[in-house]
Amino acid sequence: MKDVYYSHKNFKEPSRQQQPYRKFESEVALLNDFFEKSGASAYCLGSINQDCWYLYTYNHPGFLKNAQDGLMERLGGHHHQPDGAGKNEMSLCKRNMEKFEECFPKKAKTTTNLGALQESVEPEQTLEILMTYLDPQVMQIFTKDHSVNAENATKNSGIDRIIPGMVINDSLFEPCGYSMNGIMENENFSYVSFETNISKDSYKTFIDSVVEVFNPGKFVLTFFANQESQGYVGHAEMKDIENVKNQWVREDSEFCRLKKNDLTYAFYNKSNI
């Protein structure tokens, strides 16, 4: 097992979850029973007393060492490593976006340990948008009362227009609910998760399209990309997205440097601007 990424948004009612899912610390303890602690890291991004997002990562220490050795050979031994670099976890999370430039790497060849390591792996990128408190009229589309089948719900909602030409494997449930990657609706709570690994040189219009389809009350955005990815520029772009469609205001954001990729987190709430 080379890599493991386990994540989820904080639960609305954690006390109603089964163990070990009532506390993220318990989930981490369970995961650590399966993986070497030396390669594992756990994070909470966002405000712990409001909306936040939990992440557990595992990178096999042997793979990281092999990648680092390959990097050193590629650079002919001229890459300088500070004392202790690579031995301890190096992750930078910046809540203050004015200090973003202090940890945001340039696309040009970098001399930082983790940044250079990212350039020795395959291109990777993942965008996830976790939406809650969705427009009730939109959610009605995903019921058998308003859509005869999944294909009908896909077209009526506009999901088919987010990525034109994509092949969709969709399902519509009884009495409500739709699945491509998770839409759940009931009287008290509605939730949509959208995830893609598509590589783009700009994600702003793409994000606008997804949020416009579902019209959520609020949403969490996460974006992974390493420096080999075409989509890496998305980190800088998302730093500047203070609002989406002049309706959703960014209330929180963080940037983290992980072992094999970088991560941007942001939380948006619907508000009158």
C-alpha positions as CSV (number, residue, x, y, z in Angstrom):
1,M,0.0,0.0,0.0
2,K,1.7,3.2,-1.2
3,D,-0.8,5.9,-0.3
4,V,-4.0,6.2,1.6
5,Y,-6.3,9.3,1.8
6,Y,-9.3,9.2,4.1
7,S,-11.4,12.3,4.5
8,H,-14.9,13.6,5.4
9,K,-16.7,16.7,6.5
10,N,-17.6,17.0,10.2
11,F,-20.9,15.3,10.9
12,K,-24.0,17.3,11.8
13,E,-24.9,14.9,14.6
14,P,-21.7,13.0,15.6
15,S,-23.4,11.4,18.7
16,R,-25.7,9.5,16.4
17,Q,-22.8,7.8,14.5
18,Q,-21.6,4.4,15.4
19,Q,-18.1,4.0,16.9
20,P,-15.5,4.9,16.0
21,Y,-17.0,7.7,13.9
22,R,-18.2,9.9,16.8
23,K,-14.7,11.4,17.1
24,F,-12.1,11.8,14.4
25,E,-9.4,11.0,17.0
26,S,-11.0,7.5,17.3
27,E,-11.0,7.1,13.5
28,V,-7.3,8.0,13.5
29,A,-6.5,5.5,16.2
30,L,-8.2,2.8,14.2
31,L,-6.4,3.7,11.0
32,N,-3.1,3.7,12.8
33,D,-3.7,0.1,13.7
34,F,-3.5,-0.7,10.0
35,F,-0.7,1.5,8.9
36,E,2.8,2.5,10.1
37,K,2.5,5.6,12.3
38,S,5.8,6.9,10.7
39,G,4.0,7.4,7.4
40,A,0.7,8.7,8.8
41,S,-0.6,12.2,9.4
42,A,-4.0,13.6,10.5
43,Y,-5.4,17.1,10.0
44,C,-8.5,19.2,10.7
45,L,-9.0,22.1,8.4
46,G,-11.5,24.8,9.2
47,S,-13.1,26.0,12.4
48,I,-13.7,23.0,14.8
49,N,-16.8,24.6,16.2
50,Q,-18.5,25.2,12.8
51,D,-17.9,23.6,9.4
52,C,-14.6,21.7,9.1
53,W,-13.0,18.9,7.2
54,Y,-11.0,16.0,8.5
55,L,-8.1,14.3,6.6
56,Y,-6.0,11.3,7.3
57,T,-3.0,10.5,5.0
58,Y,-0.6,7.6,4.8
59,N,2.4,7.5,2.5
60,H,4.5,4.4,2.7
61,P,7.9,5.5,4.2
62,G,9.8,3.2,1.8
63,F,8.1,4.7,-1.3
64,L,8.9,8.3,-0.1
65,K,12.5,7.3,0.5
66,N,12.8,5.7,-3.0
67,A,11.3,8.8,-4.5
68,Q,13.6,11.1,-2.6
69,D,16.7,8.9,-3.5
70,G,15.6,9.1,-7.2
71,L,15.3,12.9,-6.9
72,M,18.7,13.2,-5.5
73,E,20.2,11.1,-8.3
74,R,18.3,13.2,-10.8
75,L,19.7,16.4,-9.5
76,G,23.2,15.0,-9.4
77,G,23.6,15.5,-5.7
78,H,23.3,19.3,-5.9
79,H,20.0,19.5,-4.1
80,H,20.7,20.8,-0.6
81,Q,18.9,19.1,2.3
82,P,18.8,20.9,5.7
83,D,19.8,18.8,8.7
84,G,16.9,16.6,9.6
85,A,14.9,17.3,6.4
86,G,12.8,14.3,5.4
87,K,13.0,12.8,8.9
88,N,10.2,14.7,10.5
89,E,6.8,15.7,9.1
90,M,6.8,18.9,7.2
91,S,3.4,20.4,6.7
92,L,2.5,24.1,6.5
93,C,-1.1,25.2,7.1
94,K,-1.7,28.8,6.7
95,R,-5.0,30.3,8.0
96,N,-3.8,33.8,7.3
97,M,-4.0,34.2,3.5
98,E,-1.8,37.3,3.5
99,K,1.0,34.9,4.4
100,F,0.1,32.5,1.6
101,E,3.2,33.5,-0.4
102,E,5.5,32.4,2.4
103,C,4.6,28.8,1.7
104,F,3.2,28.8,-1.8
105,P,5.8,27.3,-4.1
106,K,6.6,28.6,-7.5
107,K,6.2,26.4,-10.6
108,A,9.9,26.8,-11.3
109,K,12.3,24.2,-9.8
110,T,12.2,24.5,-6.1
111,T,14.9,23.7,-3.5
112,T,12.5,22.9,-0.6
113,N,12.5,19.2,0.4
114,L,8.8,18.4,-0.1
115,G,8.4,20.7,-3.1
116,A,11.2,19.0,-4.9
117,L,9.8,15.6,-3.9
118,Q,6.5,16.5,-5.5
119,E,8.3,17.0,-8.8
120,S,9.5,13.4,-8.7
121,V,6.0,11.8,-8.7
122,E,3.2,11.4,-11.3
123,P,0.9,14.3,-11.9
124,E,-2.1,14.2,-9.5
125,Q,-5.1,16.5,-8.9
126,T,-8.5,16.1,-7.2
127,L,-11.2,18.7,-6.7
128,E,-14.0,18.0,-4.2
129,I,-17.0,20.2,-3.4
130,L,-19.1,19.2,-0.4
131,M,-22.5,21.0,-0.4
132,T,-25.1,21.2,2.3
133,Y,-28.5,22.9,2.9
134,L,-29.4,22.7,-0.8
135,D,-32.3,24.5,-2.5
136,P,-35.5,22.5,-1.8
137,Q,-36.7,23.0,-5.3
138,V,-33.5,21.6,-6.7
139,M,-33.7,18.6,-4.3
140,Q,-37.2,17.8,-5.5
141,I,-35.7,16.8,-8.9
142,F,-34.0,13.9,-7.2
143,T,-37.3,12.2,-6.1
144,K,-39.5,9.7,-7.9
145,D,-42.3,12.3,-7.7
146,H,-40.5,14.7,-10.1
147,S,-38.2,12.5,-12.1
148,V,-39.2,9.2,-13.8
149,N,-35.6,7.8,-13.7
150,A,-32.0,8.7,-13.1
151,E,-31.4,9.9,-16.7
152,N,-34.3,12.3,-16.3
153,A,-33.0,13.7,-13.0
154,T,-29.5,14.1,-14.5
155,K,-30.9,16.2,-17.4
156,N,-33.4,18.2,-15.4
157,S,-30.8,19.2,-12.8
158,G,-28.2,20.2,-15.3
159,I,-25.6,17.7,-14.1
160,D,-25.0,16.6,-17.7
161,R,-23.8,20.0,-18.6
162,I,-21.1,20.3,-15.9
163,I,-18.7,18.2,-18.0
164,P,-20.2,18.1,-21.5
165,G,-19.8,14.6,-23.2
166,M,-19.0,12.7,-20.0
167,V,-20.3,9.2,-19.5
168,I,-22.7,9.1,-16.6
169,N,-23.6,6.0,-14.5
170,D,-26.5,7.4,-12.4
171,S,-29.1,5.9,-10.1
172,L,-32.3,7.3,-8.6
173,F,-33.5,5.8,-5.3
174,E,-36.9,5.3,-3.7
175,P,-38.4,7.6,-2.3
176,C,-35.6,10.1,-2.8
177,G,-31.9,10.2,-3.5
178,Y,-29.6,10.2,-6.5
179,S,-26.1,8.8,-7.0
180,M,-23.2,9.7,-9.2
181,N,-21.1,10.5,-6.2
182,G,-23.6,11.1,-3.4
183,I,-26.8,13.2,-3.3
184,M,-28.9,12.7,-0.2
185,E,-32.1,14.6,0.6
186,N,-34.7,14.5,3.3
187,E,-36.9,16.9,5.2
188,N,-34.2,18.0,7.7
189,F,-31.0,17.8,5.7
190,S,-29.6,17.7,2.2
191,Y,-26.1,16.9,1.0
192,V,-24.2,16.6,-2.3
193,S,-20.6,15.7,-2.8
194,F,-18.9,16.3,-6.2
195,E,-15.5,15.0,-6.9
196,T,-13.3,14.9,-10.0
197,N,-9.7,14.4,-11.0
198,I,-10.0,16.3,-14.2
199,S,-6.9,18.4,-14.9
200,K,-7.6,22.0,-15.9
201,D,-5.5,25.2,-16.1
202,S,-8.5,27.1,-14.5
203,Y,-11.2,25.7,-12.2
204,K,-13.2,28.9,-11.4
205,T,-15.9,28.5,-14.1
206,F,-16.0,24.8,-13.3
207,I,-16.7,25.5,-9.6
208,D,-19.3,28.1,-10.6
209,S,-21.1,25.5,-12.7
210,V,-21.2,22.9,-10.0
211,V,-22.5,25.2,-7.3
212,E,-25.0,26.8,-9.7
213,V,-26.6,23.4,-10.3
214,F,-27.3,22.6,-6.7
215,N,-27.6,26.1,-5.1
216,P,-26.4,25.0,-1.6
217,G,-26.6,27.1,1.5
218,K,-22.9,26.5,2.1
219,F,-20.1,24.3,0.8
220,V,-16.6,23.1,1.6
221,L,-14.1,23.0,-1.3
222,T,-10.9,20.9,-1.2
223,F,-8.2,20.8,-3.9
224,F,-5.2,18.5,-4.1
225,A,-2.5,18.9,-6.7
226,N,1.2,18.3,-6.9
227,Q,3.7,20.4,-8.8
228,E,3.8,18.1,-11.8
229,S,0.0,18.6,-12.4
230,Q,-1.3,21.0,-15.1
231,G,-3.9,21.9,-12.5
232,Y,-1.4,23.0,-9.9
233,V,-2.1,26.6,-10.8
234,G,-5.5,26.0,-9.2
235,H,-4.0,26.7,-5.8
236,A,-3.1,30.2,-6.7
237,E,-6.4,30.7,-8.5
238,M,-8.5,29.5,-5.5
239,K,-6.6,31.9,-3.2
240,D,-8.2,34.7,-5.0
241,I,-11.8,33.3,-5.1
242,E,-13.2,35.3,-2.2
243,N,-16.8,34.8,-3.4
244,V,-18.6,32.5,-5.9
245,K,-21.1,33.9,-8.3
246,N,-21.5,36.9,-6.0
247,Q,-23.6,34.8,-3.7
248,W,-21.3,32.5,-1.6
249,V,-18.7,34.3,0.6
250,R,-15.5,32.6,1.6
251,E,-15.4,32.5,5.4
252,D,-12.3,30.3,5.9
253,S,-9.4,29.1,3.9
254,E,-6.1,27.2,4.5
255,F,-3.2,26.0,2.4
256,C,-1.2,22.9,3.4
257,R,2.0,21.3,2.0
258,L,1.7,17.6,2.3
259,K,4.3,15.0,1.5
260,K,3.2,14.2,-2.0
261,N,0.9,17.1,-3.0
262,D,-0.4,20.5,-1.8
263,L,-3.9,21.1,-0.5
264,T,-6.2,24.1,-0.6
265,Y,-9.2,24.2,1.7
266,A,-12.0,26.8,1.7
267,F,-15.4,27.2,3.3
268,Y,-18.2,29.3,1.6
269,N,-21.5,30.4,3.0
270,K,-24.4,31.9,1.1
271,S,-24.9,35.6,1.9
272,N,-26.1,38.8,0.5
273,I,-23.0,40.6,-0.8
